[in-house]
Structures are given as C-alpha cells and as structure tokens.
C-alpha cells in the first residue's frame, strides 16, 4: 500500500511506519467532476483505490447515478443528503454495499466524511465511466 495525504507538508520525510497527523483546515478544497461538490483528500492509495475524504456539498447539488464498486461509508457532519431510499442527517451514518446504485441529492448542503475502498463508477448524467478520485 502506498497511502498518502496529498498536500501534507513533510510527508515525504516521514518514516514509512510513522503516524500522519493531518490538519484538515490546512488542506485545499479540490473540485470534483460534479459542480457544487468539493473534497479534501485525507488519505488516498491510488494503487488500491482506497480513499478517505471530506466532501462539501452546496445546497441543491445532485450527484448523478453511480455505482459503489465496494462498500462506501459516510458520516454526515453537517446538513443532509437523500436518495430514493432515505435521508441522512447531521450526526447520522450510512453505508452502502458493493453494487448499490443511486442518485444522491442535498437540498440544504452537507459536509460528509466518506470512506471508499474503490472509486465509484458513474453511469449517467454526463459523467459516464468517470471515477471519483
């Protein structure tokens, strides 16, 4: 595994087994392919697809139909997210099994901590075949 935190100052000088302390407020927000959703990558392993990130959703944002290639876990810190199965509110946790497909929306905006084992695959909405990285 070659997990890193992009933009983490001095990570290249750390021992491979050293802990990484991430000051999330110092990390930049990175745009995603979906307008209205930005992310801060906390941990990423491009070789395996492992990703832990904070996602910031603007009010009224919709994430196109996508499939979870492996289990996805999300803890909602602020706001709300919903899909055809239900709604998750601040303080709630939701996880989706491999193969789950849905369109996600946020009427209010949201701040979400997400854990991916593999990137999602987008199925329509102009993002066909793209992976969220």
C-alpha positions, 0 to 999 in steps of 0.5 A: 500500500502506498497511502498518502495525504496529498498536500501534507507538508513533510510527508515525504520525510516521514518514516514509512511506519510513522503516524500522519497527523493531518490538519484538515483546515490546512488542506485545499478544497479540490473540485470534483467532476460534479459542480457544487461538490468539493473534497479534501483528500485525507488519505488516498492509495491510488494503487488500491483505490482506497480513499478517505475524504471530506466532501462539501456539498452546496445546497441543491447539488445532485450527484448523478447515478453511480455505482459503489464498486465496494462498500462506501461509508459516510458520516454526515457532519453537517446538513443532509443528503437523500436518495430514493431510499432515505435521508441522512442527517447531521450526526447520522451514518450510512453505508452502502454495499458493493453494487448499490446504485443511486442518485444522491441529492442535498437540498440544504448542503452537507459536509460528509466524511466518506470512506471508499475502498474503490472509486465509484463508477458513474453511469449517467448524467454526463459523467459516464465511466468517470471515477471519483478520485 
